[in-house]
Amino acid sequence: MIVPDSVETSALRRAYAAFPSGVTAVCALRDGAPVGIAASSFVSVSMDPALVSVCVQHTSTTWPLLAGLPRLGISVLGSTHDRVCRQIASKSGDRFAGIGLTTTPEGAVLLHGAAAWLDCSVHEVIAAGDHDLVLLRVEALQTHDDVAPLVFHDSRFHALSALAA
């Protein structure tokens, strides 16, 4: 066992990679253009009030562009979105080139082909180590039951398959 105070970054990354997670895109319009980040740290938090959360690195250059906007779109990425996720997470180029989008009147940007859409407002931001824990209030939502989610595990994308009963 590794003692937590002496954890090396590579060992910690391997331990975190052992836990599969869904992948989301957090996007909105800023000055008429879509901006967004990919986040695999999405978690449902509360039913009443309806809250979800994502974690954002302090070094993100995109989060400051999103943080003060009235609405953020959370797209739970679908199993065919591996390329889309890499594109939105890239540091250069047009992150939204060729990606189908829906924009709400309040400015949330939602990606076509997602398993679910959540139109959110920032509820609270809590500093947590080298990240911010961003609590988001769900203002509206839509699920797409025919779309399977994208899964991130062991630093790779996967699709779900059902286990035999």
N, CA, C and O of each residue as an XYZ file, in Angstrom:
660
protein
N       0.836     -1.186      0.000
C       0.000      0.000      0.000
C       0.878      1.245      0.000
O       1.950      1.282      0.604
N       0.390      2.247     -0.690
C       1.076      3.530     -0.727
C       0.414      4.436      0.309
O      -0.813      4.515      0.374
N       1.221      5.114      1.112
C       0.703      6.038      2.116
C       0.252      7.323      1.409
O       1.020      7.882      0.628
N      -0.988      7.811      1.665
C      -1.524      8.969      0.933
C      -0.614     10.193      0.890
O      -0.556     10.863     -0.142
N       0.105     10.512      1.978
C       0.953     11.704      1.976
C       2.138     11.577      1.026
O       2.726     12.584      0.631
N       2.490     10.357      0.658
C       3.646     10.167     -0.215
C       3.252      9.676     -1.605
O       4.085      9.162     -2.351
N       1.983      9.836     -1.941
C       1.490      9.336     -3.220
C       2.160     10.078     -4.371
O       2.196     11.308     -4.400
N       2.678      9.327     -5.295
C       3.230      9.920     -6.499
C       2.100     10.115     -7.500
O       1.130      9.358     -7.512
N       2.233     11.128     -8.332
C       1.188     11.470     -9.292
C       0.822     10.286    -10.176
O      -0.361     10.046    -10.421
N       1.811      9.542    -10.657
C       1.510      8.425    -11.566
C       0.715      7.338    -10.850
O      -0.190      6.757    -11.448
N       1.024      7.047     -9.594
C       0.278      6.038     -8.840
C      -1.149      6.519     -8.584
O      -2.099      5.740     -8.673
N      -1.290      7.791     -8.269
C      -2.615      8.342     -8.032
C      -3.456      8.310     -9.302
O      -4.638      7.970     -9.251
N      -2.861      8.659    -10.438
C      -3.585      8.601    -11.717
C      -4.052      7.174    -12.013
O      -5.181      6.976    -12.463
N      -3.191      6.177    -11.765
C      -3.569      4.773    -11.998
C      -4.728      4.367    -11.098
O      -5.646      3.672    -11.534
N      -4.684      4.801     -9.840
C      -5.772      4.467     -8.913
C      -7.077      5.115     -9.354
O      -8.122      4.464     -9.352
N      -7.032      6.385     -9.731
C      -8.239      7.068    -10.201
C      -8.752      6.437    -11.490
O      -9.963      6.358    -11.699
N      -7.844      5.986    -12.358
C      -8.234      5.392    -13.642
C      -8.937      4.047    -13.467
O      -9.573      3.559    -14.401
N      -8.831      3.445    -12.290
C      -9.497      2.169    -12.034
C     -11.006      2.338    -11.886
O     -11.748      1.357    -11.937
N     -11.465      3.575    -11.703
C     -12.895      3.832    -11.528
C     -13.485      4.335    -12.837
O     -13.108      5.409    -13.304
N     -14.407      3.578    -13.444
C     -15.024      4.050    -14.685
C     -15.987      5.206    -14.416
O     -16.642      5.255    -13.375
N     -16.060      6.116    -15.355
C     -16.974      7.241    -15.214
C     -17.590      7.579    -16.560
O     -17.067      7.211    -17.612
N     -18.693      8.275    -16.508
C     -19.264      8.835    -17.713
C     -18.458     10.062    -18.107
O     -17.578     10.505    -17.369
N     -18.767     10.602    -19.268
C     -18.057     11.777    -19.761
C     -19.096     12.811    -20.176
O     -20.085     12.486    -20.832
N     -18.858     14.060    -19.787
C     -19.769     15.132    -20.140
C     -19.022     16.236    -20.865
O     -17.798     16.345    -20.784
N     -19.781     17.044    -21.567
C     -19.275     18.291    -22.122
C     -20.042     19.402    -21.428
O     -21.271     19.365    -21.361
N     -19.327     20.384    -20.913
C     -19.918     21.541    -20.242
C     -19.707     22.716    -21.184
O     -18.576     23.159    -21.380
N     -20.802     23.229    -21.774
C     -20.672     24.199    -22.860
C     -21.704     25.321    -22.748
O     -22.787     25.149    -22.188
N     -21.329     26.472    -23.302
C     -22.232     27.626    -23.336
C     -21.775     28.575    -24.426
O     -20.678     28.447    -24.971
N     -22.639     29.527    -24.731
C     -22.275     30.589    -25.671
C     -21.607     31.724    -24.912
O     -22.085     32.157    -23.863
N     -20.504     32.192    -25.455
C     -19.837     33.380    -24.935
C     -19.552     34.286    -26.120
O     -18.839     33.900    -27.046
N     -20.097     35.467    -26.092
C     -19.944     36.415    -27.202
C     -20.380     35.785    -28.530
O     -19.766     36.015    -29.572
N     -21.454     34.986    -28.472
C     -22.031     34.391    -29.666
C     -21.360     33.139    -30.181
O     -21.817     32.567    -31.171
N     -20.278     32.690    -29.536
C     -19.566     31.489    -29.984
C     -19.568     30.438    -28.879
O     -19.492     30.782    -27.700
N     -19.655     29.144    -29.253
C     -19.639     28.101    -28.228
C     -18.250     27.948    -27.604
O     -17.233     27.996    -28.297
N     -18.229     27.762    -26.285
C     -17.016     27.413    -25.548
C     -17.375     26.236    -24.654
O     -18.526     26.091    -24.244
N     -16.391     25.396    -24.351
C     -16.716     24.257    -23.520
C     -15.512     23.465    -23.089
O     -14.404     23.632    -23.599
N     -15.765     22.596    -22.128
C     -14.759     21.678    -21.615
C     -15.355     20.281    -21.541
O     -16.574     20.119    -21.493
N     -14.495     19.281    -21.531
C     -14.906     17.907    -21.277
C     -14.663     17.625    -19.804
O     -13.654     18.057    -19.247
N     -15.581     16.903    -19.169
C     -15.443     16.595    -17.746
C     -15.909     15.172    -17.473
O     -17.055     14.817    -17.748
N     -15.003     14.360    -16.927
C     -15.396     12.999    -16.542
C     -15.722     12.942    -15.055
O     -15.980     11.867    -14.514
N     -15.710     14.090    -14.397
C     -15.967     14.148    -12.957
C     -17.418     14.487    -12.631
O     -17.708     14.914    -11.513
N     -18.318     14.310    -13.560
C     -19.738     14.614    -13.363
C     -20.340     13.681    -12.314
O     -20.125     12.470    -12.347
N     -21.103     14.267    -11.378
C     -21.742     13.479    -10.325
C     -23.119     14.077    -10.033
O     -23.267     15.296     -9.953
N     -24.125     13.213     -9.873
C     -25.408     13.689     -9.370
C     -25.233     13.940     -7.875
O     -24.609     13.138     -7.179
N     -25.784     15.055     -7.375
C     -25.556     15.453     -5.992
C     -26.838     15.413     -5.171
O     -26.853     14.858     -4.072
N     -27.918     15.997     -5.696
C     -29.132     16.149     -4.900
C     -30.360     16.116     -5.807
O     -30.323     16.579     -6.947
N     -31.446     15.559     -5.275
C     -32.721     15.571     -5.989
C     -33.519     16.834     -5.677
O     -34.229     17.351     -6.540
N     -33.405     17.333     -4.442
C     -34.176     18.511     -4.031
C     -33.312     19.397     -3.148
O     -33.169     19.120     -1.957
N     -32.738     20.445     -3.697
C     -32.899     20.899     -5.074
C     -32.102     20.006     -6.028
O     -31.200     19.278     -5.614
N     -32.452     20.078     -7.298
C     -31.767     19.275     -8.315
C     -30.375     19.861     -8.542
O     -30.232     20.936     -9.125
N     -29.339     19.137     -8.070
C     -27.959     19.586     -8.198
C     -27.091     18.477     -8.767
O     -27.268     17.300     -8.455
N     -26.155     18.880     -9.606
C     -25.103     18.004    -10.104
C     -23.788     18.736     -9.886
O     -23.781     19.911     -9.520
N     -22.677     18.044    -10.111
C     -21.397     18.722     -9.966
C     -20.405     18.230    -11.006
O     -20.527     17.132    -11.548
N     -19.422     19.076    -11.264
C     -18.232     18.719    -12.045
C     -17.038     19.320    -11.316
O     -17.178     20.271    -10.546
N     -15.878     18.759    -11.565
C     -14.646     19.307    -11.009
C     -13.830     19.880    -12.151
O     -13.715     19.274    -13.217
N     -13.260     21.066    -11.915
C     -12.518     21.774    -12.952
C     -11.146     22.160    -12.400
O     -11.039     22.749    -11.324
N     -10.099     21.817    -13.154
C      -8.735     22.160    -12.743
C      -8.537     23.664    -12.680
O      -9.056     24.410    -13.511
N      -7.782     24.096    -11.684
C      -7.461     25.521    -11.565
C      -6.692     26.030    -12.775
O      -6.744     27.222    -13.074
N      -5.982     25.157    -13.475
C      -5.184     25.578    -14.630
C      -6.000     25.684    -15.915
O      -5.461     26.074    -16.951
N      -7.282     25.345    -15.870
C      -8.122     25.433    -17.067
C      -8.182     26.875    -17.555
O      -8.417     27.802    -16.779
N      -7.968     27.043    -18.843
C      -8.111     28.378    -19.431
C      -9.528     28.594    -19.970
O      -9.905     29.725    -20.274
N     -10.306     27.534    -20.088
C     -11.674     27.639    -20.591
C     -12.678     27.876    -19.475
O     -13.648     28.608    -19.669
N     -12.463     27.271    -18.305
C     -13.429     27.432    -17.223
C     -13.685     28.904    -16.886
O     -14.842     29.267    -16.674
N     -12.673     29.762    -16.825
C     -12.968     31.176    -16.545
C     -13.904     31.825    -17.578
O     -14.600     32.788    -17.255
N     -13.927     31.316    -18.793
C     -14.838     31.826    -19.822
C     -16.274     31.370    -19.573
O     -17.223     32.036    -19.986
N     -16.428     30.235    -18.899
C     -17.751     29.664    -18.627
C     -18.310     30.083    -17.272
O     -19.524     30.213    -17.116
N     -17.442     30.293    -16.302
C     -17.837     30.421    -14.895
C     -18.895     31.488    -14.628
O     -19.774     31.272    -13.794
N     -18.841     32.613    -15.298
C     -19.776     33.692    -15.008
C     -21.005     33.737    -15.898
O     -21.800     34.672    -15.807
N     -21.172     32.747    -16.752
C     -22.308     32.761    -17.672
C     -23.592     32.314    -16.968
O     -23.538     31.542    -16.011
N     -24.753     32.803    -17.444
C     -26.009     32.482    -16.748
C     -26.408     31.011    -16.841
O     -27.011     30.479    -15.909
N     -26.084     30.353    -17.940
C     -26.461     28.944    -18.106
C     -25.323     28.169    -18.747
O     -24.596     28.680    -19.599
N     -25.189     26.925    -18.315
C     -24.228     25.995    -18.873
C     -24.972     24.745    -19.304
O     -25.821     24.241    -18.569
N     -24.662     24.246    -20.483
C     -25.254     23.006    -20.953
C     -24.351     21.838    -20.586
O     -23.153     21.853    -20.870
N     -24.930     20.835    -19.958
C     -24.204     19.599    -19.662
C     -24.746     18.549    -20.617
O     -25.926     18.202    -20.569
N     -23.881     18.048    -21.482
C     -24.257     16.960    -22.384
C     -23.578     15.691    -21.883
O     -22.350     15.621    -21.828
N     -24.376     14.686    -21.518
C     -23.826     13.386    -21.150
C     -23.480     12.705    -22.474
O     -24.364     12.280    -23.218
N     -22.196     12.612    -22.749
C     -21.767     12.176    -24.075
C     -22.195     10.755    -24.384
O     -22.193      9.880    -23.518
N     -22.563     10.545    -25.648
C     -22.988      9.237    -26.131
C     -21.802      8.379    -26.540
O     -20.685      8.876    -26.687
N     -22.047      7.107    -26.721
C     -20.972      6.143    -26.990
C     -20.207      6.431    -28.276
O     -19.104      5.916    -28.458
N     -20.764      7.239    -29.167
C     -20.058      7.571    -30.414
C     -19.305      8.903    -30.312
O     -18.774      9.383    -31.314
N     -19.250      9.502    -29.129
C     -18.662     10.824    -28.948
C     -17.173     10.822    -28.571
O     -16.670     11.854    -28.127
N     -16.462      9.723    -28.726
C     -15.053      9.721    -28.326
C     -14.256     10.791    -29.074
O     -13.451     11.492    -28.459
N     -14.462     10.931    -30.380
C     -13.770     11.960    -31.154
C     -14.214     13.355    -30.724
O     -13.394     14.266    -30.607
N     -15.497     13.516    -30.494
C     -16.050     14.798    -30.065
C     -15.428     15.206    -28.731
O     -15.069     16.369    -28.547
N     -15.298     14.272    -27.812
C     -14.718     14.563    -26.512
C     -13.273     15.035    -26.661
O     -12.877     16.027    -26.050
N     -12.498     14.336    -27.460
C     -11.097     14.745    -27.688
C     -11.027     16.128    -28.326
O     -10.161     16.933    -27.985
N     -11.928     16.394    -29.241
C     -11.949     17.683    -29.937
C     -12.277     18.818    -28.969
O     -11.623     19.861    -29.002
N     -13.268     18.635    -28.118
C     -13.637     19.679    -27.157
C     -12.548     19.859    -26.109
O     -12.360     20.964    -25.600
N     -11.836     18.804    -25.784
C     -10.767     18.884    -24.784
C      -9.447     19.410    -25.358
O      -8.511     19.682    -24.607
N      -9.371     19.552    -26.673
C      -8.098     19.962    -27.288
C      -7.726     21.387    -26.890
O      -8.577     22.197    -26.523
N      -6.438     21.662    -26.974
C      -5.919     22.986    -26.622
C      -5.868     23.932    -27.816
O      -5.594     25.121    -27.651
N      -6.127     23.419    -29.015
C      -6.026     24.276    -30.204
C      -7.104     23.902    -31.217
O      -7.772     22.876    -31.084
N      -7.259     24.743    -32.218
C      -8.230     24.499    -33.278
C      -9.641     24.866    -32.855
O      -9.883     25.289    -31.725
N     -10.559     24.694    -33.783
C     -11.977     24.970    -33.532
C     -12.567     23.766    -32.815
O     -12.791     22.722    -33.429
N     -12.815     23.903    -31.543
C     -13.303     22.792    -30.720
C     -14.696     22.314    -31.124
O     -15.094     21.209    -30.757
N     -15.439     23.123    -31.868
C     -16.817     22.771    -32.205
C     -17.042     22.544    -33.690
O     -18.188     22.405    -34.117
N     -15.983     22.502    -34.491
C     -16.111     22.285    -35.937
C     -16.779     20.941    -36.209
O     -16.329     19.903    -35.723
N     -17.854     20.970    -36.989
C     -18.528     19.744    -37.393
C     -19.380     19.085    -36.330
O     -19.907     17.999    -36.571
N     -19.537     19.690    -35.170
C     -20.325     19.104    -34.084
C     -21.720     19.722    -34.110
O     -21.857     20.946    -34.118
N     -22.745     18.891    -34.122
C     -24.124     19.372    -34.085
C     -24.459     19.905    -32.701
O     -24.209     19.246    -31.692
N     -25.028     21.104    -32.663
C     -25.318     21.776    -31.397
C     -26.751     22.276    -31.339
O     -27.357     22.592    -32.363
N     -27.274     22.341    -30.142
C     -28.526     23.030    -29.859
C     -28.202     24.061    -28.790
O     -27.508     23.762    -27.818
N     -28.706     25.271    -28.972
C     -28.469     26.336    -28.002
C     -29.792     26.765    -27.394
O     -30.766     26.985    -28.115
N     -29.835     26.885    -26.079
C     -31.044     27.355    -25.409
C     -31.100     28.878    -25.473
O     -30.079     29.525    -25.705
N     -32.284     29.458    -25.270
C     -32.385     30.926    -25.265
C     -31.484     31.589    -24.214
O     -31.066     32.734    -24.388
N     -31.186     30.868    -23.126
C     -30.345     31.413    -22.064
C     -28.859     31.231    -22.322
O     -28.038     31.722    -21.547
N     -28.489     30.525    -23.412
C     -27.086     30.392    -23.784
C     -26.423     29.071    -23.493
O     -25.234     28.922    -23.776
N     -27.133     28.100    -22.939
C     -26.544     26.775    -22.743
C     -26.366     26.114    -24.112
O     -27.229     26.231    -24.982
N     -25.252     25.426    -24.294
C     -24.980     24.719    -25.543
C     -25.019     23.223    -25.251
O     -24.353     22.739    -24.335
N     -25.809     22.496    -26.044
C     -26.020     21.066    -25.859
C     -25.631     20.332    -27.137
O     -25.978     20.771    -28.233
N     -24.918     19.223    -27.007
C     -24.399     18.488    -28.154
C     -25.378     17.437    -28.644
O     -25.949     16.689    -27.851
N     -25.570     17.386    -29.950
C     -26.419     16.359    -30.549
C     -25.797     14.986    -30.328
O     -24.574     14.846    -30.291
N     -26.643     13.981    -30.183
C     -26.173     12.612    -29.985
C     -25.828     12.284    -28.548
O     -25.255     11.229    -28.276
N     -26.170     13.178    -27.613
C     -25.883     12.944    -26.196
C     -26.943     12.034    -25.576
O     -28.072     11.964    -26.061
N     -26.572     11.344    -24.505
C     -27.511     10.491    -23.781
C     -28.478     11.317    -22.942
O     -29.604     10.888    -22.687
N     -28.047     12.494    -22.516
C     -28.909     13.398    -21.747
C     -28.384     14.824    -21.875
O     -27.197     15.054    -22.106
N     -29.302     15.770    -21.717
C     -28.979     17.199    -21.687
C     -29.460     17.764    -20.368
O     -30.573     17.476    -19.929
N     -28.623     18.565    -19.736
C     -29.022     19.294    -18.537
C     -28.676     20.762    -18.752
O     -27.532     21.102    -19.053
N     -29.658     21.615    -18.598
C     -29.478     23.061    -18.696
C     -29.309     23.539    -17.257
O     -30.235     23.429    -16.454
N     -28.122     24.074    -16.926
C     -27.778     24.348    -15.533
C     -27.319     25.779    -15.305
O     -26.890     26.470    -16.228
N     -27.422     26.204    -14.049
C     -26.826     27.458    -13.600
C     -25.851     27.116    -12.473
O     -26.026     26.121    -11.770
N     -24.823     27.951    -12.310
C     -23.849     27.705    -11.246
C     -24.520     28.010     -9.907
O     -25.035     29.107     -9.691
N     -24.505     27.030     -9.025
C     -25.100     27.155     -7.694
C     -24.044     27.591     -6.680
O     -24.281     28.481     -5.863
N     -22.868     26.949     -6.744
C     -21.785     27.260     -5.809
C     -20.484     26.684     -6.352
O     -20.484     25.647     -7.015
N     -19.387     27.355     -6.069
C     -18.056     26.872     -6.442
C     -17.248     26.735     -5.157
O     -17.143     27.675     -4.370
N     -16.681     25.552     -4.959
C     -15.931     25.245     -3.743
C     -14.507     24.861     -4.131
O     -14.309     23.928     -4.909
N     -13.530     25.561     -3.604
C     -12.131     25.209     -3.852
C     -11.850     23.855     -3.217
O     -12.215     23.605     -2.068
N     -11.190     22.981     -3.985
C     -10.880     21.635     -3.498
C      -9.534     21.202     -4.070
O      -9.474     20.614     -5.150
N      -8.472     21.487     -3.357
C      -7.139     21.128     -3.820
C      -6.785     21.884     -5.082
O      -6.892     23.109     -5.131
N      -6.360     21.147     -6.113
C      -5.978     21.787     -7.374
C      -7.155     21.921     -8.341
O      -6.962     22.246     -9.513
N      -8.364     21.674     -7.859
C      -9.586     21.792     -8.647
C     -10.609     22.670     -7.922
O     -10.462     22.964     -6.736
N     -11.633     23.076     -8.646
C     -12.835     23.646     -8.058
C     -13.946     22.626     -8.227
O     -14.109     22.044     -9.300
N     -14.707     22.412     -7.171
C     -15.912     21.602     -7.232
C     -17.044     22.567     -7.565
O     -17.357     23.463     -6.781
N     -17.653     22.379     -8.731
C     -18.680     23.288     -9.210
C     -20.036     22.616     -9.055
O     -20.342     21.641     -9.740
N     -20.848     23.152     -8.141
C     -22.211     22.658     -7.967
C     -23.107     23.406     -8.929
O     -23.085     24.636     -8.988
N     -23.896     22.656     -9.683
C     -24.764     23.222    -10.714
C     -26.217     22.877    -10.412
O     -26.542     21.729    -10.110
N     -27.082     23.875    -10.495
C     -28.519     23.662    -10.319
C     -29.113     23.290    -11.679
O     -28.905     24.003    -12.661
N     -29.839     22.193    -11.740
C     -30.483     21.751    -12.972
C     -31.759     22.566    -13.155
O     -32.681     22.487    -12.342
N     -31.802     23.349    -14.228
C     -32.954     24.199    -14.530
C     -33.929     23.499    -15.475
O     -35.137     23.723    -15.407
N     -33.394     22.649    -16.358
C     -34.211     21.885    -17.308
C     -33.382     20.693    -17.751
O     -32.157     20.698    -17.624
N     -34.047     19.677    -18.268
C     -33.314     18.496    -18.731
C     -34.103     17.748    -19.786
O     -35.315     17.911    -19.930
N     -33.378     16.928    -20.512
C     -33.990     16.035    -21.492
C     -33.115     14.803    -21.597
O     -31.893     14.913    -21.704
N     -33.735     13.623    -21.566
C     -32.979     12.384    -21.736
C     -33.231     11.825    -23.124
O     -34.280     12.056    -23.726
N     -32.265     11.098    -23.613
C     -32.361     10.433    -24.914
C     -32.098      8.945    -24.663
O     -30.967      8.470    -24.765
N     -33.158      8.235    -24.338
C     -33.047      6.855    -23.880
C     -32.452      5.900    -24.912
O     -31.987      4.818    -24.554
N     -32.460      6.283    -26.179
C     -31.932      5.415    -27.222
C     -30.417      5.597    -27.425
O     -29.831      4.950    -28.293
N     -29.784      6.469    -26.635
C     -28.351      6.730    -26.765
C     -27.623      6.145    -25.563
O     -27.921      6.490    -24.420
N     -26.673      5.264    -25.824
C     -25.842      4.698    -24.751
C     -24.735      5.694    -24.408
O     -24.241      6.397    -25.289
N     -24.342      5.759    -23.132
C     -23.329      6.740    -22.730
C     -21.909      6.300    -23.087
O     -21.620      5.113    -23.237
N     -21.046      7.285    -23.214
C     -19.609      7.060    -23.360
C     -19.039      6.839    -21.964
O     -19.442      7.516    -21.018
N     -18.113      5.906    -21.828
C     -17.504      5.597    -20.539
C     -16.000      5.802    -20.643
O     -15.383      5.430    -21.642
N     -15.413      6.394    -19.611
C     -13.968      6.602    -19.532
C     -13.438      5.715    -18.422
O     -13.854      5.826    -17.269
N     -12.503      4.823    -18.784
C     -11.917      3.901    -17.811
C     -10.508      3.549    -18.255
O     -10.262      3.289    -19.433
N      -9.594      3.544    -17.309
C      -8.195      3.184    -17.585
C      -7.609      4.082    -18.676
O      -6.851      3.634    -19.536
N      -7.982      5.361    -18.615
C      -7.498      6.401    -19.542
C      -7.889      6.146    -20.994
O      -7.222      6.615    -21.916
N      -8.986      5.393    -21.192
C      -9.497      5.127    -22.538
C     -11.011      5.219    -22.528
O     -11.652      5.095    -21.484
N     -11.576      5.443    -23.725
C     -13.025      5.475    -23.879
C     -13.539      4.071    -24.150
O     -12.875      3.264    -24.800
N     -14.738      3.793    -23.637
C     -15.386      2.495    -23.797
C     -16.880      2.715    -24.017
O     -17.415      3.785    -23.725
N     -17.536      1.691    -24.534
C     -18.994      1.661    -24.614
C     -19.467      0.601    -23.630
O     -18.758     -0.370    -23.367
N     -20.654      0.786    -23.093
C     -21.218     -0.192    -22.163
C     -21.749     -1.412    -22.905
O     -22.182     -1.319    -24.053
N     -21.709     -2.533    -22.240
C     -22.420     -3.712    -22.734
C     -23.120     -4.345    -21.534
O     -22.593     -4.350    -20.422
N     -24.299     -4.870    -21.776
C     -25.093     -5.443    -20.690
C     -24.518     -6.779    -20.271
O     -24.058     -7.558    -21.106
N     -24.547     -7.044    -18.960
C     -24.150     -8.353    -18.460
C     -25.336     -9.295    -18.584
O     -26.488     -8.863    -18.545
N     -25.053    -10.571    -18.732
C     -26.131    -11.568    -18.801
C     -26.852    -11.611    -17.456
O     -26.243    -11.459    -16.397
N     -28.156    -11.821    -17.530
C     -28.963    -11.866    -16.293
C     -28.670    -13.091    -15.465
O     -29.263    -13.275    -14.403
